[in-house]
Each structure stands twice: as C-alpha cells, then as structure tokens.
C-alpha cells in the first residue's frame, strides 16, 4: 500500500512516518501542500494523510486538487483541536475520514487497518476482473431515447480496457450515436431529412414527431437488440433495430464526399471515429462495431 503524509509539523510528520514504518510500510512525506501535490502526482498513492491547516496551500485546497484528478484515492484529514469546522468542509469536499491531533497509535492503527482492507479488496477485484476471459451481454431496449445515454454508459463500463480507461468516454459517445440511430431512423422510421426539417422548426417539433410515430402500435412494439462480447483482445458490439433498414453501403461510400460534414447520418459518421471496425449487416438495420485492445 502506497501512503503519502502531507504534514507541516515536523514532529507529527516524523511520528506518523515511524509509526507506519513499524507496520511494514514505506510512506512518502511532504512538508507543505505544494510539495504534497508534487509527490502525489509522482507516486500516485493509495492513501493520503493530509493536514488541514498548513501555510501557503492549505489542506482543503490540496484536497480539491486531488479530487479533480482522482476519485479512487483515500484521503484522511489530520485535524487539530479547533479545526472541526474545517473538517466538516473537508468531508463535504469528499475527504474519506479524519485523524485527530496529536496523533496516537490507538486511532492511527485502526484507521490504517480499515482502509488497508478496502484497498486490498479493490486490488483483488481488479485482479479478478483480469482473470475473466470474456463477458457476453445481451440486452433488449425499447424506444425510449432518454435511456440511451445510460445504456451506453452501462455497456462501456462493462468493458475491461485496463490502461486504456480514457477510451471509455469515446466508446460511450459512439454507442449513444448508434443507439439513437437505431431508435430514431431504424424503429421509428424517421429519415434524415425529416429529422433535419423538424429540428429547424424547434426541438419541440422533433419530439412531437417522435411521439406521433410511437402512437402506431406496430412501430411502438419494435425493439433494439444489443449483443456485446468483451475479451482480452477486443470488444465487439452488435446493435440491431426492427426497422426497414437503409442502403448502408451507399452511405458509407458517401463519407468520402467533400461536404461530408453536411451529411444526413451524422451519428454514423461520428461513431466511426470511436471504433476500430464498423460494418452494417443485412439490409442495414444491424451494425457491428469493434474496439481492439492494446496488447501488454
């Protein structure tokens, strides 16, 4: 477990470092907020003991900076008598706990044991996830456009991208585009020109058109079918709607046109940049996308 102690009082800093060393740990230390952030970014600790009251950058400012960069690190505030109000502010800024000063083993060691268990459990969960050979998810989605971002976020969250976690947002955005297309253009049969015309009037006109289509019971009962396979090498997602389809081959060829940014089918165009492979199957009402994973 990697621990950082950010404490401006030399005696407290030394006491905490030696106490943690007696438990087989090798904590890093910093004497002020600026140095603390430097060590934090360099060492990427699992747990930070952070003094609230320090000259220059105080503990609350350091906590804000930490939370802007990482949500997974555990932060315990060192609080002296009279700083209770600041401790409450720290908890509202998503500090995880507090340690009263002067620091004593009777409080320090139980805190250490509690959060050591949490960190070990998280690491074990990551190791278990790495042991999963593949995930296979099948979903069926009705024509509720408001659910699309949540479904896309859920699916992207099931993908084990390892060190490529920043790619999750790209996958999420790509899936949002494809799922919206499957509902609007596929199941509801709204053409690109119809959508553009309604949006030119106002958003309300577009929503009215969607609601009007859903009054048709044959259209309303259509579903979007999603199948995702996630392996160590790739993630592949197939999305199929129950609409009439379209000439996908002609559209994909038109992407090379000079006025590509003016095309109907903006969602398909944008989602191509988020995946390594994309192809339409059958009559165009089924799309398969693949995200390859970096080796090592």
Phi, psi and omega in degrees: 000128181265125184237141175238132176249117177249104189209126184276342179278116185301321183293316179294318181298316180293317180299316182292319180297315181291325178295316180289326177296327179293344178261015177083017182253161180233075185290146171270153181230156174214144187265354177204175185294320181297311178295324180300315179293324177298313180293321179303313182289330181279317187266339182049066183290162174275330185218138180235126168266120190232118178291137180285312187259103178225150176291155181077242177278116182278176185297325179295320179292321177295319179299316178302315181296319179298314183290336175290336183259325184214138175259343190271346181282141178271128182240123178245123183274133172274116187240130176265164177302132181098353180252024182299321180297321177294325179297320178297318177300320180297319179295324177291334176273013174078031162292153184267334184192180177219154181233121183286143174254144003291142184288135178232151178303325185296339176254323183295311186293319175299321176298316180300315181297318182298312185278337174297319178298319180294319180292317178299319180296320179295317179295321178298319179299320178295321179293321178296318179300321179294333182281347179289123181286317179202156173240142180228114183238131175238130181228157174228125187239133176276187192270048178258101183297332180296336180278344188303310180301324181289321178294317179298317179295320178298313182297315180297326179290342178276351183274128178272098183259002176055238182283357181262032186301333179294342179285347183299319181296323178295316178298318179301312181295321178297319179292323177301315180298314184290322179290321175300317179298317182299323180280304187292302185277330181277284185294320183273348176067029178275121181283164179299320180292322178297317180296314181299319181295318181292321180290333177294328177288295173183168181297325180299323179294323179292316178297323178297320179295319178299313180296325179294318179297321183289349176288339176283115184299329179292323178285318184299330183277354179293150181230159172257128183254128184237133176227124181236133173239125179240122179235180178293335185266328185199166168236130181236131182233130176245130180238123181233128174258175182251024178276189184277348180084185179203172181280084185294324182299315180295322180294314182297326176292327182287348179297337180281358183292153181298328183263038187304326182288350179262003185293146160290153183088031181305322182299316179296316181301313182291320184292336178302331184281349183263351184231158179276334178222146173210131175211146176262139185246158177058222182279012178100004179262014178221127180237138178242127176236152180223137173244113179279149182254146179289139178279142179081000000 
